[in-house]
């Protein structure tokens, strides 16, 4: 059946690629946009990261492009930064290198016309005709197609994980069908391809599958190497991956501390993940945020717990669990606070501030910028309602209830899992099997045998062979908690719900004959498809077209009327695209994880406060700003959410000035400081004198 699984993996991956790319094309009409319009579709941080890909591609050589990234003076003017250390831009480096190789090969073979076709597009409504190029030879098309190919790989991995968890292909079909039926709750890549999660999530899922296989079937050298590589690939593209690895460590810790997993199972897994993370940290030039991450704290704490338990372990599971948790918290907390104090780090302080603001009345300028975004809200019940219509929530809930019952009973009955039998040579297995038929099975762990001798031998083996599933229950619990607190993190929760649903086809979760398994799975698929098919049709029928004439006019004016070394400040979403499309230096950008950048942005956003023109001028001048861009939308106060307009945020932070008019309205009063050099219906460009 391996050939069938490979065939289905290929089909699923291709369908995933087509499904995602079709939605993106339908939404943006990407194939008919000019180069500038395509760049503008990559809004805010998406455009910020695409900029580094463009830098690698357009540099005279790959090495010169690399040097431009390592010695960047235009992204945080006037600071000199190493973007490979500060940002997760290795995907852009790799794709930029691949595009250069591809372009060189097709040029030498004189096949450019086969891979890049250009034509004029009449945009109507008084807009000038633009040239639009399609094909793999166009840098933006190559970029998004590579991302959609990774998305296809992610769908294939989800299928394989479903097969792995259920021990049959039916589980894989059930899991991937659930993903397609609920795709809008699983991913954002079809709308914003360059997001970091687009590169990291396929490898996060692959990494979870490798962890699960090692817990279930043993630690072969190939699996260890694969796990290290998968960890590198999921850690390098996304700064948030450290928190994913943190939840993974917590999940393994929960299963280990409750004695469902043994030391010999979890230690190699932990070490492989740590080695991969360490390599990724070195690749990012020892980024201090990675060194002091919550993941490293959790890893070291887990290793200390294992070390202590190898010398003394309590016989009572609950007491042992409590002891392990206390040691874990003390060690992890000590490392985290110690490294933050020694290295003087505050880059991830905003994360704890956001969590604090979610559960208390605490607010500051930075938490308000985050929590005013819908993506950072608590999850809406509508999400669970939508997932319930496709029967995903009820199915996964039933599976979780079954697993909690089985393993919970084993926990409170004092049942110990049997010691795992190491992988043996097939002939040895055959010999031992014959001896077992003659003389009966012999349990290696006599102590465990005494505790569960009242239970059938078959049940004991099942509990041991399936105890790796406790890791998935804990992992889902972590993902659920993350999604409830921050809605955007449902991209972890929903795919794992689909994977848990695949366990319906697992004989341990739902004992069944082979015939009844087929009947149950296909009846469930039929019921899921009633709402699921409608969801797919709704996604594919969504039609739109990108257009932003005001921003296009602004960028064209900047390109023609300002010096190449001009320095700009403005709203974070705008400055990223401004640097991408015009090449001008900027002082602030959307990568808000750095504490220094947060303070820079606060200074720049005084443009939207009620402070005096002198204060705004002095703040911008201190950063070396020559031009400031005011966006009309950022100046107004009548936003849909009360208290979330930038002037309202400043009213909270700076109550002394809350009764004054905004700087946006008072600009004409400060002609001696600011000169209005450009304006349209949305933007104003002020030149600092």
N, C-alpha and C positions, 0 to 999 in steps of 0.2 A: 504493500500500500504506500510505500515511500514515494513511488512515482506519481501516484494520484495526489498525494499531499503537495508535492513539488508543483504539479500542474495547477492545482487550485491556488497555491500561493502566487504563482505567476499571473493567473487570471485576476485574482483579487487585487494584486498590486497594480495591474494595468487599469482595472476599473476604478480604483482609488485615485489614480493619476488623472484619468479622464473626468471623473466626477468633480474633482476639485478644480481642475483647469477650466472646465466648462462653466462652473458657477462664477469663477473670476472673470472670464471673458464676458459672460452675460451681464455682469454687474458693472463692469468698467468700459466695455467695448474697447479693450486694450489694443487689439490688433489695428485699430483705426486711429490711434492717437499719435501725435508727434512725439519726438524724443523728450521735449520739455514737458509736455502734458503727462507722459508716462512717469517722469521723475516726480511730478507734483502729485500723482496718485499715491506715491509712497509717503504718506503724511507722517508728521512728527518723528518718532524714533525709527520708523521704517525707512524714511528718507535719510535719516542720520546714518544708519548702518549701510544702506546702499551706496552712500557717498564713498566709503572706503573701498568697496568693490570697484567703483568707477575710477578711483585713484590708482589702483593696481593695474586696471586695464589700460588706462590712458597714459601711464608713465612710459618713458622711453624704453625701459627694460623692467623686468620683474624685480630685480634687486634695487633699482632706483625707486620703484613703487614701495618696496619694503622699507627702504630708508625714510621715505616720506611719512610712513605710518609710525616708525620708531622715533622720528624727530619731527613731530607735528607742532607747528607754532600758530596755526590758523583756526584750530577748533576751539581753543580756550585762550584766545589772545589776551594778554601777551605771554601767557604761560607756555613753557616748553614741555610737552607731554609725550609719553610713549603710549600710543593708542592700543598697542597689543597688550600692554599691561593693564591699562585703565578699563578698556572695553573688551567685550567678547566678539572680536571681529575676525577670528580665524576662519569662519566659514567664508567670509568675503575674500580673504587672502587665497584660500584654496580654489574657490570658484573663479576668482580673477586669474589665477595661474592657469586653470584649466581652459578658460576662454582664450587666453593668449596662445596656448598650445594649439587649440582647435583652429583659431584664426590663422595661425602660421601654417598649419597642415593644409587647410583648404586653399590658402593663397598659393602655396607651392604647387598644388595639384591643379591650379586654375579652375577651381570649382566654387568660387565665391558666389557666383550668380545662382547656384543651386541651393545655397544655404542662406541667402539674403536677397529678398526682392523688395523694391521700393516703388511707391506710387503716390500720387497726389490725392489728398482728401479735401473736398470742398465742405467747409464747416457751416456755411450759410450764416444768416443773421449779421451780416456785415463783417465777419471774421475772415482774415486772409487764409488762403489755401495753405495747407501744411503738407510736408512730406512724411509719410509713415512707412517704416520698414519692418518686415516680418521675417521669420526664419531663425534658425539657431545661430546664424552669423550676426544677428543683432544683439548687442550686449544685454539689454533689458529683457529680451525674450529668452535668451540663454539662461539668464539668472532665475527668472520665475519658473521656467521649465525644470531646472535642476531642483528647485524647492518642491514643486509638485511631484517630481519623481521620488523625492524623499518621503513625501506624504503617501505616495503609493506603497513605498517600502513599509511605512508605518502600518498601513492597512494589512499588508501581508504578514507582518509580525503579529498583529492582533489575531489574525487567523491561526497562526502557528501556536500562539499562546492558548487559544481556545482548545486546540487539539491537545496540547500538553496537559492542560488542567483536567480535561474530561477523559483523557486517554483514548479518544477516538476522533475521527474527522467530523462527526456530527456536531460536537462541541465547537469546533472551529467555525463551521457554517452558521451555527446559532449566534456565536459571538460577533462575527463580522456582519451578519444581517442586522443585529441590534445596533451596531455602530452606524451603518448606512441609514437605518430608520430614524436615528436620533443624531444625525451628524451635526446639526446646528448647535447642539449642546456639547459636542465633543471637541470642536476645533474652531479656530478663527483664521486659519491659513488661507481659506478660500477668499477671504476679504482683504487680508493684510499679509501677503506672503513673506516679507522680510523680517517678521518678528523673530526673536531669538528662539521661541518655543518651536517654531517651524523646523529648525535645525536640530534641536535637542530632544524633542519628544520621541521621535522614532528610535533613538538610541536609549532613551530612558526605558521605553517598553522592552527593547531588546535586552537591556541590562537586567530588568526585572525577570524576564523569562530565563535568562542564564542563571540568576540567583536561585530561582525556583527549581530549575533542573539540577543544580548542584545539591540543593537540600534534599531533593527526592532521590536522585540516582547516583550521587557520589561526585568526587572532585577529580576528573581527569585533567591532564595537562592542557589539552585543547580547550576545555571549558574555562580553566583558570586564565589562560592567555586571552580568550575571547572576552571574558568578563573585564579584564584590565583594559582592553581596547575599547569595549563598549562604554566603560566608565569615563575614559578619556574623551570619547566622542560626545557624551552627554554633558560633561562638565565644561568643556572648552567653549561651546557656543552660547551658554546662557548663565548669567550670574545667579539666577534663582535655583539652578540645579543643586547648589550646596544644600538648600533647604529640602529638596527632594531626597537627597542622600541622607539628610538628617532624619527624615520620616522613615526611610528605609531601615536605618540603624535602630530607631525606636521600635519598629515592627519586629525586627529580628531579636531585639532585646526582650520584648514582651513574650515571644514564643520560647526563648531560651530560659528566661527567669521562671516561667511556669512549667518548665521541664518538658515541653513538647519537642524542643530541639536540643540536641546534645552539643557539647563543646566542639567535638570533632566535625560536626556539621557546619557550625556557624563561623568558627575561627578562620578557616581558609577563605570563606566568602568575605568576611570583614577585611582580611588582609589584601585580597585581590582588589577590592573596591578602593581601599586606602592607597595602594600602589598607583592605581589609575588616577586617583584624585591628586596624588603627589606629583605625578608627571604633568598633569594639567596645570598645577600650580607653578611648576618650573617653566612651562611653556608661556605662562603669563607673567614671567619675570618676577616670581615670588610676590604676587599681589597680596598685600597685607590683609585685605578683607578675607581672602581665602585661608590664610594662615590662622586667623582668629575666628574662623567660621563656627557655627553651631554644629556642623557635621564633624569637624575635627574634635571638638569638645565631646561629642557623643561617642565617637570612635574610641578615644582614649579612656573615657569612663567605662565603656563596655569591656575593654581589655582589662581594666583594673578589676572589674567585677568577676570576670572569668578567672583571673589570677587568684583572687581571694577564695573563690569557690573551689579551686583545685586543691586548696589546703584545708578548708573547712566549709562544709555545706550542711545546712539544717535539714532534718528529716521531714519537717512539715513544709509543704509546698507554699502555703500562704505566707507563713513567717519568712521563708526564704525569699519569696517575691518582694515582701516589704523591705527586707534587708537590702536586697539588690537595688531596689528603687532608691533607697536613701543614699547608698554609696554612689549610684549613678548620678544623682542630682548634685551631690556634694562635689564630686570630681569634675563633672562637666561645668558646673557653675564656677568653680575655682579657676579652671583653665580659661574660660571665656572672660571673666572679669580680670584675671591676671594678665592675659595677653593684651586685652584692650588698654589696661593701665600702662603696661610696659611700652607698648608700641604707640601709645597715645592715639588710639583709633576711635572714631565716632561715625564711620561711614555707614554702618548698619543701625545706628541709633534711631533713625527714622522708622525702622520696622517696628521696634518696640513702642515708639511713640504712636504709630498707627494703631497697634493692638490696644494700647492704653486708651486711645481716643474712642475705640469701638465699644468699650465696656464702661467708660467713665465719662465725665464731663470735660476731660482734658482736651485742649485744643491749642494749636499754634499755627503759624503761617503755613508751615510745610504739611502738617496733617490735614489742614483744610483743603489744600490743593489736591491731595490724594483722595480724601473721603468725599469730596464733592463729585468725583467721577463715579458714574453708576457701576463701573466694573469693580470698584472697591466697596460697594455696599454689601450688606448681608445678603445671602442668597434669597431670591424670591420664591415663594411657594409655587408660583406658576411653573418654575423649572421642574419641580417634582411632579406637578400635574401633567405637564407635557410628556415626561418620561413614563408616567403611569399609563397614559393613553396607549402607548405601544407595549404595555405590560412589562416593561423593563424593571421598574421599581418593585412591583409585586413578585416577579420571578426571582430577582436578586435577593429580596427580603426573605423569601421562603428558603433560599439556599443558605443565607447567613444564619437564619434561625436554626436550620438543621445542623450546621457546623457548630454553632454555639452550644446546642443541646448535646451533641455527641462528645465534643471535647470538654465541655463544662462538666458533663457527667464523669468523664475520666478524671478530671481535675479533683472534683469533690469526693469521688470514690477512692482517691489515693492511687489510681492506676498509673503505673509507670510505663512509658513506651518501651518496647523491647529494644535491646542494643542492635543497631543496624548491622546487617550482614554485609561485609565488604564484597565488592565485585570480584568474581572468581572466573577462572577459565571454564569454558563451556563443558569440557569433559569432567572437571571436578564437580560442577553443578549436577551433571547427569548421574555421577556416581553417588553423590550425597542424596539425590532424589530417590535412587533405588534403595539406599539404606533406610531412608525415611519410610518408604512403603513397607519394608520388612519389619523394622523395629519401632516405628512411630517417631514422631518429631521430638527432638530434644531442645530445650530452651537453654541458651547460653547464660542468660541472666537469671539465676535462680531466685534472687530476691524479688525481681519483678514478677516471676512466675507464681510465687507464693501469694502475692497481693492480688493477682487476677485469676487465680486458678478456678474461681467460680464461673468465670466467663468462658464462652467457647473459644478454642484456640484460633479459629478463623477470624473472630472479632478482634483479637489481640493483634494479629498481623495487619489487619485493615487499619486499625488506629495508628499503628506505627508507620505503615507505608504512606498514609495520607496526612501525617502530622505536619508536613510542610504547608498544608493549606491554612494552618493557623497564621502563618506569615501573611498570607493574602488577606485574611480577615483583619488583622491588625493594620496592614497597609491601606486597606479600604477605609478603615476607621480614621486613619490620619488624613487621607484625601477628603473624606466627608467633612471632617472638622475644618480643613483648609477652605473648602468650598463654601461652607456655611458662613465663615467669617469674611471671606473675600470672594465675591461671586465669580470673578474672572478665573479662579482656580478650579472651576467646575470641569475644566479641560482635563484634569487628572481624575476627578471623581467619576464622570460618566463613562469613559472607556473601561475603568475598572469594574463598574457596575455590569457592563456588557460581558466582561471576562467572568465575573461571578455567575452571571446567568448561564454561561456555557456549562457550568457544573451540573445542570439538570441532566446532562448526558453522562455524568459520572456515576458509575454503579455504586460507589461508596456513599454518595449524597442521596441518590434515589435508586435503591436496589430494583433492578428490572432485568427482564430478559432482553436479548438483542432485538427481537421483533417488537416488543413493547417500547423499546427505546426509540426506534424509528417512528413509531406511531406518535409518541409523546412529543418528540422534537418537531415533527412536521405539523402536528396540530398547533403547537405553540407558535411556530413560524407563521402559520396561516392567520392565527389570531393577532400576532404582532403586526403583520403586513396590512391589516385593515387601516390602521392609523399611520403606520410606517410608510406605506406607499404614497399616501397623501402628503406626508412630510417631504418625501423625495421630489414629488411633482411640484410642490410649492417652492422648493429650493431651486429647481431647474428652470422654473417659469419666472423667476425673479429677473427682471430686465432693467438695466439702467445705462447711463452713459456719463463718464466723467467730464466735467467742465468747470473751470475756475478762471474766467477771463480776467478778473481783477488781479489775481495773483500772477497770472501770466504777464499782464501789462507791467506790474511792479518789477518782476525779475528782468524783463526786457529793458526797462528803463535803467535799472541798476547796472546791467551789463554794458550799456552804451554810455552812461553818464557819470560813472564813478571809477576811480582808479582801481586797478587789480589788487592793491594792498589796502583798500579801504576796510574799515572795521565797523561792524554793525551790531546792534543790540535790538531785541524785540521779544515777542512771545516765543516760548520754547518750540511749539509746533512749527512756527514760521522760520525761525533761524536755521533749523536743520535743513529745510528745503532751500533756503536762501543760499547756504554754503554749497549744497549739492549742485544747484543749477547755475549759480553765478561764480562760484569759486572764491567769494569774498570771505574775509576772516570774520569770526563771530566771537562773542564773549560768553554766551550762554547757550545751552542746548538741552535736549530732553533726557539725557542720561543723568537722572536725578539721584543716583545712588551714592554719589560722592558728596561728602559734607561740604567741601569747598565750593562745589558747583551749586549746592543748595543756597549757600550764602550769596554767591554771585547773582543767582536768579532773584533772590529777594531784593538785592540792590537794583537790578534792572527793572523789576516790577513796580518800583516806586513811580514809574511812568503812569501807572494806573491807579495810584493812590491819591490822597487829597493833600499831599505834602506840597510845599512851595516849590516853585520852579528852580530856585537856587539850590535847594536840597537835592532835587532830582539831577540837576546839572552837575553838581559836585560828585554825586555817586557815580554817574556815568563816566565822567572825566577820570575818576580814580581807576576805572577799568580800561581806559584808553579808547573809549567809544568815540567814533567820528559821526556816525549816523544812527538815529533811533527810529524804529518803525512802530507806528501806532496803528493798532487794528481796532476798527470801530466796535467790533463785537466784544472786545476785551474792555472797552471803556464804559459800556452800558451796565446798568444795574438790574434791569428787568429780565433776569434769567429765569428759567422754569423752576429752579430750586432756590428757595429763599436762602440768602446768606452765602451763595456760591459764586456770585459775580466777584471779580477781582477787587473792585472798589469796596464791596461789602466785606471781603476778607480783610482788607486793610482797615476797615472801620473797627473790626474786632481787635486787630493787632495794635492799631494806633488810634485809640478812642479819642485822644485829645484833638484830633483833626477831623473827627467824623461829621461835624456840622459844616465843614467848608466844601467848596466845589472841587471837582477832580482836576488834576493836572491836565487831562485831556481837554477839558473845557476851558482851562486857563492858558493854554499855549499862546494865544495872541498877546497875552500880557507880558510875555518874556521874549520878545523879539530880539532883545539885546543878547540873549543866550542861545536861542534856537532859531534857525532859519527854515522856513517851510520850502523845501526844494522839489517836492513831488506830492501829488495826491490824486486819488480816484475815489470812487464811491465807497471803498472799504478801507483803504490804507492811506496813511500820511507818513512821509519821510521827513524827519527833522535833522538838519545838520547842526552839530554843536559848534559854536563859535569860539 
